[in-house]
Amino acid sequence: MKILPPTLREKKRYLALEVVSETHASRNQFLKELQYSIASLVGDVGLSESGLRLLYFDGRFAIVRCIPKKTWVVRAGIAAITDINKKRITVRVIGIGGTVRSVTEKYKDRKNYALP
């Protein structure tokens, strides 16, 4: 099977997320909650069409990949997350970029993106 040339591949968008929670959530818990919230909004087909990937998560900052046509779906799913394992959590999109490098450089090292 041949590899698709870059002009025919799906483009990607990377979302930088701020995570504020009462306790530390694990990567798997966060990913399951994100997938559940998107699936409850647009269904399993919408979730699979979004091309969702959690690339980085450290408890306070996350990077999520999706396709440009479904960015609004992922943002809506992020806004719908209110708790993980009955602990309150707030997730907010702090930026969108076209490469992982640009999102990491712009948003990861910002000191004031999270509440103390």
ZIBELNOR-V327142 format. One record per pair of residues at least 12 apart in sequence whose C-alpha atoms are under 10 Angstrom apart, sorted by the first residue. I is the first residue (numbers start at 1). GAP is how many residues later the second one is. D is the distance in whole Angstrom. If there is no record, write none. Layout:
# ZIBELNOR-V327142
i,gap,d
I,GAP,D
I,GAP,D
This chain:
# ZIBELNOR-V327142
i,gap,d
10,41,9
10,56,10
10,57,7
10,58,9
11,55,9
11,56,6
11,57,7
11,58,9
11,87,9
12,39,9
12,40,10
12,53,7
12,54,6
12,55,5
12,56,6
12,57,9
12,58,10
12,59,9
12,85,9
12,86,7
12,87,8
12,88,10
13,51,8
13,52,6
13,53,5
13,54,6
13,55,6
13,56,9
13,57,9
13,58,8
13,83,7
13,84,6
13,85,5
13,86,7
13,87,9
13,90,10
14,38,10
14,39,9
14,40,10
14,41,9
14,49,6
14,50,6
14,51,5
14,52,7
14,53,9
14,54,9
14,57,9
14,81,8
14,82,6
14,83,5
14,84,6
14,85,6
14,86,6
14,87,10
14,88,9
14,89,7
14,90,10
15,39,10
15,40,10
15,47,8
15,48,6
15,49,5
15,50,6
15,51,8
15,56,9
15,59,9
15,60,9
15,77,10
15,78,7
15,79,8
15,80,6
15,81,5
15,82,7
15,83,9
15,84,10
15,85,9
15,88,7
15,89,10
15,92,10
16,40,9
16,45,7
16,46,6
16,47,5
16,48,7
16,49,9
16,76,9
16,77,6
16,78,6
16,79,5
16,80,6
16,81,8
16,84,9
16,87,6
16,88,8
16,90,9
16,91,7
16,92,8
17,39,10
17,40,9
17,43,8
17,44,6
17,45,5
17,46,6
17,47,8
17,58,10
17,61,9
17,74,7
17,75,6
17,76,5
17,77,6
17,78,7
17,79,9
17,90,9
17,91,9
17,96,9
18,39,10
18,41,9
18,42,6
18,43,5
18,44,7
18,45,9
18,72,8
18,73,6
18,74,5
18,75,6
18,76,6
18,77,9
18,89,9
18,90,9
18,95,7
18,96,7
18,97,10
19,38,9
19,39,9
19,40,7
19,41,5
19,42,6
19,43,7
19,70,7
19,71,6
19,72,5
19,73,7
19,74,9
19,94,9
19,95,8
19,96,10
20,39,8
20,40,6
20,41,9
20,68,9
20,69,6
20,70,5
20,71,6
20,72,9
20,93,10
20,94,7
20,95,7
20,96,9
21,38,8
21,39,8
21,61,10
21,62,8
21,63,9
21,66,7
21,67,6
21,68,4
21,69,6
21,70,8
21,94,10
22,61,10
22,62,10
22,65,6
22,66,6
22,67,7
22,68,9
23,36,9
23,61,9
23,64,7
23,65,8
23,66,8
24,34,9
24,35,6
24,36,8
24,60,10
24,63,9
24,65,10
25,32,10
25,33,9
25,34,6
25,35,9
25,59,7
25,60,9
25,62,9
25,64,9
26,31,8
26,32,8
26,33,7
26,58,10
27,27,9
27,28,10
27,29,8
27,30,6
27,31,8
27,32,8
27,35,9
28,26,10
28,29,10
29,55,7
29,56,8
30,24,9
30,27,9
30,29,9
30,32,10
30,51,9
30,53,10
30,54,7
30,55,10
30,59,10
31,21,10
31,22,9
31,23,7
31,26,9
31,33,10
32,52,9
33,44,9
33,45,9
33,47,10
33,48,7
33,49,9
33,50,8
33,51,7
33,52,9
34,13,10
34,18,9
34,20,9
34,40,9
34,43,6
34,44,6
34,45,10
34,46,9
34,47,7
34,50,10
34,57,10
35,12,7
35,13,10
35,17,8
35,18,10
35,39,9
35,42,8
35,43,9
35,46,10
36,41,8
36,44,10
36,45,9
37,37,9
37,39,9
37,40,5
37,41,7
37,42,9
37,43,6
37,44,6
37,45,10
38,12,9
38,14,10
38,35,7
38,36,7
38,37,9
38,38,7
38,39,4
38,40,8
38,41,10
38,42,8
38,43,9
39,34,10
39,38,8
40,37,8
40,40,10
41,32,8
41,33,10
41,35,8
41,36,7
41,39,9
42,31,8
42,32,10
42,34,10
42,35,9
46,24,8
46,27,8
46,28,10
47,23,9
47,26,8
47,27,8
47,30,10
49,17,9
49,18,8
49,20,9
49,21,8
49,24,10
50,15,9
50,16,6
50,17,6
50,18,9
50,19,8
50,20,5
50,21,8
50,22,9
50,23,7
50,24,7
51,13,10
51,14,7
51,15,5
51,16,6
51,17,10
51,19,8
51,20,10
51,23,10
52,12,7
52,13,6
52,14,5
52,15,8
52,18,9
52,19,10
52,22,8
53,12,5
53,13,7
54,12,9
55,45,9
56,44,10
56,48,10
60,31,9
60,48,10
60,53,9
60,54,8
60,55,10
61,30,9
61,31,10
61,32,10
61,33,10
61,46,9
61,47,7
61,48,10
61,52,9
61,53,9
62,29,9
62,31,9
62,42,10
62,46,9
63,30,10
63,32,10
63,33,9
63,37,8
63,40,8
63,41,8
63,44,10
63,45,9
64,29,10
64,32,10
64,36,9
65,31,10
65,32,10
65,33,10
65,34,9
65,35,9
68,30,9
71,25,9
75,16,10
75,17,9
75,18,7
77,14,10
78,12,9
78,13,6
78,14,7
78,15,8
79,12,7
79,13,7
79,14,9
92,21,10
92,22,10
94,12,10
94,13,7
94,14,10
94,19,8
95,12,7
